[in-house]
């Protein structure tokens, strides 16, 4: 059996736009949609600690509309003060060179994914918990402390955030994954 060595410099999370970040009747104009609860806090925390945040969308692949859609989404995200690295392009963060539209990520978040409750206001906090514990290797108590702070509308404890940032810095130092 071949083993894949993921030597990515940081974990990558791909988050779907329509229905996940922006909810409501947001297609084709994201300006009509609303921001899902806790999305800004979760995405900005991930960005801040060093996770590569990729916006992922399966909107039309027609060249003229693809550029327009990306621009509309970027404007909407920027207006909401949401931090991200790129839209539909993870190639610069992937641990190997490739060309194509398929994204490379360690976790994909999509409202149409199995088990995603679109009416759950805390779903993004559960996504953060899963990502921190299962992808980053964050201790359960640290992850829950961060999430509880967000639930209560407070800033997470900087000690907890620094612990996550340290985990990201030491991310995947050549470990072999099956």
N, C-alpha and C positions, 0 to 999 in steps of 0.2 A: 504494500500500500504506500502511495506517495503521501508525504506530509508537506503541508503548506506552511511556509514560514512567513508570518505577517510581521514585517519590520516597520510598520507604520509609525511615524513619529508621535502620533496622537490618535486617540479614538475618534471615529467619525460617526456622526449621527445624521441621518437623512430624514427630514420631517416634511411630510406632504403639506401642500398649501391649502387647497380647496377642501373644506370639511374638517381639517385637522387644526390648522392655525387660524384660518379665516372661515367662520361658519355662517350659515344663512345662504341666501341667494346671491352668491358671490361670483358666479360665472356668467358672462365673461369679464365683468367689471368688479374687481375686488373691493372697490369703494363701497359697494352695497352690502358687503358682509361685515360681521363684527368679530372682534378678537375673542378667541376661546379663553375662558378664565385660566389664569396662571401661565399662559403661554409666554408672555413677555418675561416674567420672572424666571421661568425655567430656561428659556433659550438664552437669555442674557447671562445667567449663572454659568451655563455650559460654555458659552463663548468666553466668559471671564476666566474660567479655570483652565482653559486651553484646549477644550474639545473643538474639533472642526465641525461646525454647524452648516449643513447643506440643506437648502430648500429644494424640495423634490416635488415636481408636478408632472402629470401626464396630460397636460393640455395639448391642444392640437400640435402636430409636428410639422405644420406648414411653415416654411421659412419666414414668410412675412409676418404671420401672426405670432410665431414663437418669440421673435424679438420684441414685439409689442407687449405680449403677455408678460415676459420677463421684466420689462420696464415698469409695467403697471404694478406687478407684485413687489418689485424693489421699492417703488415709491410708497406703496401702502405700508410695507414693513418699516421703511425709514421714518414715515410719519408717525408710526406707533412706537418709535425708538427701540425697535427690536434688532438685536445684533445677530449677524449671520456672516458666513464667509463667501458663499456663492449660491447661485441658483442653477440647478440641473447640471452641475459640473463638479465632480470630485476628483478629476484626473490629477490635479497638482498635489493632492493629499494622499493619493493611493501609494502603496509601497512598491509599485512597479509601474512601468510605462504602459499605457494602453490608449487606444483611440476608439471612440465610440460614445454613444449616448448613455449606455448602461452605467449607473452609478456604482461606486465602490463605497460601502459603509459597513460599520460594525453593528449598526442597528437601524432599522427602517421603522418609521412611525407613520401609520396611515389609518384614517378613519374607516376605511373599508376592510381593514385587517381583522382577522378573527379575534373576538373578545373585546373590541373597541366599542365602548358605549358612548355614542355621540351626545347623549344627554347628560353625561356624567361631568359635572363641573370640576371634579378633581382628577380627571383622567391624565392631564399633563403632569400632575404631581406623582401619579403612579408610574408614568413613563420615566420621570426623573429617578424615582426610586429604583426601578428595574435597571436603568442604564448605570447608575452609580454602583449598585451592588453587583450586578451580573456582568457588566462590560468592563467597568473601571476597577472593580475589586475593592470598593469602598466598604469599610465596616458598617454593619447594619445600624448601629447606634448613631454613627456620624450622619449617615444618609437620613435617618428618621429625624434627627435634630434639625437638619436643614429644611426638610419638608414641613415639620411642625411649625418652624418659624414662618415659612411662607404662608401656610394655612392661616396663621394668626396675623398676617399682614405685617410681619416684622422682617427686618434684615436678618439673614442667617448669621450665626456666630462666626467671626472671622477665623477663629481657630479651626472650626470645622471646614470652612472654605479653603483655608491654607492646607489642611490635610488632604483634601481632594486635589488641589493644585499639585501637591507633591506626588500624589499617585499618578497624575497625568504626566508629570515630568519624567517619571520612571516607567512610563507606559511601555510595556511589551519589549523589554530589553532582549530581543532575539528569542523569545520563547517559541517553541514549536507547537502549533495547533494542528490537530488531526483534520 
